[in-house]
Amino acid sequence: MPHEGLAPLDWIVIAAYGIGMLVMGAYYARRQESVEDFFVGGRSLNSTAVGISLVATLLSTISYLSMPGEMVAKGPIIALYAMGAPITYLVVGFFLLPLIMRHRVTSAYEFLESRLGLESRLLAAAMFLLLRFVWMGVMINVAAVAVVGVVGLTEAQTQWAVPLAILICGVVAVVYTAMGGLRAVVTTDVVQFVLLVGGALLTIGLVTRRFGGFGWWPTEWQSHWQSQPVFSFDPRVRITLVGTIVSGSLWWICTAGSDQTAIQRFMATGSATAARRSFLINLIADVILTLILALVGLAVLGFYTQRLATGEMSIDLVAEGDSLFPRFIANELPMGVAGLVVAAMFAAVMSSLDSGLNSTASVIITDFVRRFGRKSHTAAEDLRLSRYLTLGIGALIVVLALFVKEVPGNILEVSQKTLGLFVSPLAGIYFLALFVGSGTSFGAMYGVWYSFVTAFAIAFWDIITGGPVLSFQWISPCSLTVSLLVGWLFSQLPVRTMTPTGRWMTHIIAALPVAAVSLWIAWSLMTG
């Protein structure tokens, strides 16, 4: 029966879930003996669990709500990015992973020092940390707003409820990650994935039951949906089919091939074959979950379209698209079941936050503390430092989440415009090291700078220039292309053999164009 907000039974279910996660962390804490156990699970984790964990890690509450919201408000083409999965698997599984798994590393960026130099290793590690700090801060803030929206509070109550949700979710995820390390993260991610899928399927089932069948399935293009062509050279066209497939495939290739969050899990499987199997499982699970969430969006759209037609309520399907799935959860799901789905939404936050904490801590320990600190540490000292560092990073992220401002756009655009700034520049460094024999630290540094500025300009073109909004689907292909071209081109310059004066002049000439654009962007933002 319809109701307003969550019932006491729902809160019991949510509390039980949180307690269960803490118990899981405590259980695995007793089974750790070294920092390798903490960060890569002793390199003996089950490949199926690792694959599912990777899906849960990269699926935040933003993703959990953005797909249904996009289907409701904008149109269905975004769900077809899964068509690029076979190409993604071939590139990552048979091209990237065999090269990556040759290096027995804890941090993905360790081998960059021997290949490109210390500067490139530190630059890549810093880019990754910046990516994940920003991502976790934005993710938990947006997720908290969405979860609080499920409860059905007034605007005044929301002002204190959002910080409280951030704090509770952050504390639970930080504590069980700090206690249990990667084993706890992977195990809880599997549980969270089941909750996510279960919550979505329950929504589809309930709408289907109320319709007496699949009457919610749209039989024609909805009048409020955007035009979403197969392809367009016009960057103002928000979504195209080709752009969806290309940007989605590039995101997976760049993430699997350069992001510590993914590479850390591949290393935990112990071999290239096991890592490839994990990635295949990850892709299959991701495609299935994408299709399920797309169906959730269509089901919710059908439900509220019917209520609009009967005059039971007045809503704006475009403006309120992101909020309709949470509204359905709060008001339409049975008591107890609503709590389960909200727990799934909390699960999506925690599965992203726990892995982000673990991976950023491993990079700081490996690429900074061990590289520049005391060389000799006991296993107990390393393990203790890893746990303290995880707690410290968690506290920082919670504070960032309390103050972060949302990027303009719906949930999908918020996610793309934040992650898209860093994914391709980071991948450019890694790919330069892996595939360009003449690659240098000089080329890597300027490749990152040019690539980041390109991504930022596309993402925020409307804010910078006052012009039209450019499609976020151009961010990854353009910034990755710039990163690779600039990295390769500047690597051909014989900087190491130049005189000090020659090196300074070369740096000035290389920096002038991108520095000028960077200053123009900064000036436009400050004066606009």
N, C-alpha and C positions, 0 to 999 in steps of 0.2 A: 504494500500500500504506500502511496506517496506520503512523505513526511517532510519536516523542515529540519535540516542539519543532521548531526550525528547523535545517536542514542547512547545511553550508558554502555550497552553491550558492545557497540563499536569501539568505544574508548578502551574497554577491557581487551579486545582483540589487538588494538594498536600497542597497548602497554605490554601484553604478552609477547608480541613480536620483538619489541625493544629489549626486554629482559632476555629473550632467547638468544639474541645477537651477543649480548654481553657474556652470557654463559659459554657460548661458542668460543669467544676470544680467550676467556680464562682457561678453557680446556686445552687449546693449542699452545697457550703460553707455557704450560708445564712440559711441553714436548720439544722445546727449543734449546739448542746448546751453542749455536754460533750465529753470527750475522748472516751467513749464507742461508741458514735455515729461515731466518727472518725475512730476507729479501727475495730469495729465489726458491724457497721451499725445499732446500737440499737437492735441487735439480732432479726431483723424482716425482713431480706431480702428475696426476692422471691427465692425459691429453684431452679427453672429453670434457672433464671439469674445467680445464684451462680454456678451452674454446668457448664454453658457455659463459665462463667468468669474463672473458674479453667482451662478449656481447653486453653483459650486464654492466660492465665497467663503462663502456662508451655510450650506454643508453641511460641518460639521466632523466629526471622527471621532465626536463625541458623536452627531450625527445618523446617521452611517453605521452605528453600532452600536445606537442607540436604537430605530430602526424594527424591525429583526429581533428585538431583545430584547423590545419591546412585543408583537409578534405572538406570540412564544413564550409569554410569561408572563401577559399580560393579556387579549388578544383582538384581533380584526382591525379594529375600527371606526376606529381612529386613521388608517388608510391612506386612508379615504374623505374626508379633508379636501380632497383634490384636486377634489372635486365643486364646490368654491367657486371654482375657477380662472376660469371664464367671467365671473363677477361681478367678481372681482378685476381681470381684464384690462380690463373696461369702465371701472371706476372709475379705475384708475391710468392706463391708456393714453389715454383720451379726456377725463378730467376733471382729473387731477392733473398729468400730464406737460406738457400744453400750457401750464399756468400756471408750472410750475417752469422749463421750458426758455426762458421769456422772459428769465430772469436769467442773464447770462453770468458765472457765478461759479466760483471754484475751491473755496471752502467753501460748503456748503449754507446756512450761517447768516449769510452776508454781508448778504443783503437784509433780514434781520430788524431790523437797526439802523435802516434808513430807514423801516421799517413800524411797529415797536413801540418802538424805542429801543435804545441801547447795552446796557442791562441785560438785555434779552431775548436779544440776540445772544450775549452772554457766558454767560448762563444755559443757552441751548440748546447752545452749544459745550461748556460744562462737563459738561452732562448726557450728551452724546454721548461725550466722553472717558471719563467714569465708566463708561458702559455698555460701551464697547469694552475698557477696561482690565480690568474685572471679568470680562467675557466671555472675553477672551483668557487671563486667568489661570486661570479655572475650566476652560476648554476644554482647554488644553494639559496641565493636571494630570490631568484625568479621562482624556484620550486617552493620556497616557503610561502610566497604570495599565493601560488596556486593551491597549495594544501590548505592554507587558512581559508581560501575562498570556498573550499568544500564544506567547512564547518558552518557557514551561513551566518557570519557575524556582521554587526553593523560596521559602518566606516570608522567610527570612533574606536570600537573594540579591535579592529584590524590593526590600528596603530601600535598597540602593544603586543598583539598576538603574533605578528610576523617576526619581530625580534625573538620572541619566546620560542617559536617554531625553529628558527635558525639555531638558537642555542641548544635546544633539546636534541635536534637531529645531529648537530655537529658534535656534541659531547658523546653521544652513543657511538657514532662512527669512529671518532678519534680514539676512544677508550678501547674498543675491541680490536681496532687495527694496531694500536700501540702494544696491546697484550699479545695478540696472536700472529702478527706478521702476515706474510703472503698466504700461508696455509689457511688462516682464518678468513682472509679476504676472499680467496677462491671458493672456499666452502660456503661462506655466507652469500657470495654472489650467485651460486647455483640455487640456493633457497630463494633469493630475491628474484631470480629470473622466473622461477615457478610461480611466485606471487604475481609478478607482472603479467605473465601470460594468462594466469587464472582470472585475474581481475578483468582483463580485456574480454576474455571469452564469456564471463558472466554477464557483462554488459550486452554483448551481442545476443546471447541467449535470451535475456530478459526482454529486449526490444522485439526480437523475433516472436517470442511468446505473446506479447501484447498485440502485435500485428496479426497474429494467427498465421504466420508464415513469413516469407521474405518480401512483403509488400513495401518494406523500407528501401529496397534497392532502387536507385534512380534509373529510370528508363530513358531519360533524355538529359541533355546538358542543362544544368540549373541556370536560371536567368541571372542570378547574382554571381556566378562563377566568372573568373577572368578568362580572357582568351589565352590559351596555352598551346601555341603551334608546335609543329614538329621541330622547326629550327628557325632562327631569325638572327641576322647580323646586327639588328638594332639592340644595343645594350640596355635600352629602357624596357624591353619586354622581360617581365619578371621571371617567367619560367617557360622553358621549352623542353620537349622530350629529349633532344640531343644534349642540351645543357644539363638536364637532370642526370642522364647516364654518365656523361663525361665528368661532371663535378663530383658525383657520388663515387665513381671509380677512382678518381684521383685522390679523393679524401682517404679512401681505404688504403691505397697504395702508399701514400705519403705517411699515413699513421703507422701502418704495419712495418714500413721500411725505415722509420727514423724516430718514432716516439718511444720513450723509455717504458711507458705504460704497456705497450704491446710487446716490445722486445724483451722486457723483463719476464713476461709470461712464456715467450718462446724459449728463452734460456732455461726456464724452469722445467721444460719437458725433457731436456737432455740430449736431443738429436734433431737433425734437420727433418727426418721422416716424421717424427712425433710432432714437431712444430708445424709441419705442413698439414698433418691430420687435424691438429688443433685449429688451424686457420680455416680449414674446410668446414669443420663443425661450427666454427664461429660464423662463417658466411651463411651456411644453411639456416642456422638459428636466427641470424639477423634478417634474412629474407622472409622467413616464416613470421617473425614478429612484426616486420614492416607490413606485411599483408594483413595480419590480424588487426593491427592498429588502424590501417586504412579502412578495414571493414567496420571497426568501432566508429570511425568518423562518419561513414555513410549511414550506419545505423542510428547514430545520434542525430544526424541531419534529418533523416526520415522521421524520427520521433518528434522533433521540434517543428518541422515543416507541417506535420499533421496538426499539431496543437495550434500553430499559427492559422491554419486554414479553418479550424473550428472556432477560432476566436478565444481560445482558453488563455492565451497570453500574447504579449506584444514584445518581440525581441528583434534585434538587428543581427541577422546571420553573419554578416561580414564583420561588423565591429565587435561582436561578442563570440566569434567563432572559437577562440581559445578557451573560453570559460564554460562552454556548453557541456563538455564531458565532465568537468568537476561538478557542475550544477546537477547533471543527471545522477552522478554518484551520490551527492548529498541528499537529493530529494526523491529519487525514484528507486534506488536499490533497497532491498529488505534490510532491516536492522541486523547487524552482525556481518552481513555481506558487504555493506558500505564500509565498515571498519576494515575488512580484509583488503578492499581495493585501496583505501587510504594508506594502509600498511604497505601495499605494493608501491604506492607513490613515494612514501618515505624510503622504501627499499631502493627505488631508483636513485634517489639522492645519495643514500649511503653507499650503494655499490659503486657510484662514481667517486664519491669523496674518499672512501677507504682506499681505493686503488690509487687515486691521485696522491694521497698522503704517503702511501708506501713507496711509490715510485719516485716522488720528489725527495723523500728522505734518503733513498738509495743513491740518488744522483749527488746530493750534497755530501754524503759520507764518502762516496767513491771518488768523485771528481774534485772535491775541494778539501775535505778534512784529511783524507788519506794522502792526497797528492801533496799537500802543503804542511800538514801537521806532523805529529810524532809518528815515525814509521812503524814502531813496534807497539802492538796492542794485544791484550789477551782477548780471547773469545768472549768472556764475560763483559769486558769493558766495551767492546764493540757493540754487543747486544744491548747493553744498558744505554749507550749513547744513541743507538738507533731508536729505542723506545722514547727516550726523552726528546729527541729531535722530532719524532712523529707528533708528540704532544704539543711541542712548540709551534710546528707548522699548522697543526689543527687550530690552535688558538688564534694564529694570525689570520687564517682563512675565515674563521667565524667573525672576527672583527671586520675584515674586508667586506664580508657579506652584509654586515649591518649598515655599511655606508655606500655600497656600490650603487650606481645609478644605471637603470636599464637603458640599453641601446634602443633607439626608435625602431618600431616594426613589430610584427607578431612574433611569437615564440620561436618559430623557425628562423626568421631573419636575425633575431638576437643571437641565436646559437651560431649561425653561419658567419655573421659579421665579427664575432669575437674570436672564435677558433680560426677562422680563415686568415686572420692577420698573421698567424704564427706557423700554421701547419706547413705551408709551402716553403717559406724561408728556411725552416728547420730541415725539411726534407732535402732542400737544395744543397746544404752542407754535406749531408750524409751521402747523397748520390754523387756529389763531386769526388768524395773520397773513394767511393766504391768503383766508379766507372770511368773517371777521367784520370788517366795515368799522369798527366802533366798538371793536375790540380795542385794549387798552393793555398797557403793560409791567406795570402793577399786576395786571391780570387774569391775564396769563401767569405771573407769579411765583407767585401763590397757586394757580392751576390746577395747576402742576407739584407744588407741595407737597401739596395735597389728594390729587392723583392718585397720587403716590408712596406716601403713607401708606396709601391704599386698597389698592394693589397689594401692599404689604408685609404688611398685615393679613391679606389673603386667602391669600397664599402661605405664611405661617408662623402661621396661626391656632392650630394645634395646639400649637406651641411657646409662643406668647404666652399662651394661655388654659388650656392643658391639655385643651381640648375636642377634637372630631373634626377630622380632616384635611379641609380643603375642597378641592374640585376646582380644579386649576390652570387649567381652561378658563374660569373666571369672572374671572381676573385681567385680561385685556385688555379685554373688554367693559365691566366695571365701572370700571376705572381710566380708560379713555378717555372714558366718559360723564361721570365726575366732572370730568376735566380740561376738557372742553368746556363743561359747565354752569357750573362755578366760574369758568373763564376769561371766559365771556361775561357772567355775572352781575356779577362784580367789575369788569369793564371799563365797566359802566354808571355806576359811581361817579365823580363829577367830582373825582378826587383832585388833578389838576394845578391846578385853580382854587381849591383850598382853602387856607386859611391854614396855616402850619407846624404849629400846634397841632392843627388839624383833620385834617391828613394823619397825624400821629402817632396820634391817636385812632382814625382809620379803620384804620390798620395793626394797632393793638392789638385792635380788635374783630374784624377779619378773621382774625387769627392765633390768637385764643384757642381756638376749637374744635379746630383741627388741632394746635396746640401741646399742648393737653391730651391728645389721643389719642397724639401722638408721645411725650410723657413717660410715659404709661401703658404703651405698648409697651416703651420703654426700661427702665422699672422692672420689668416682667414678665420681660423677658429676663435682667436682672441678678440678680433674686431667684429666678427659676425654675430 
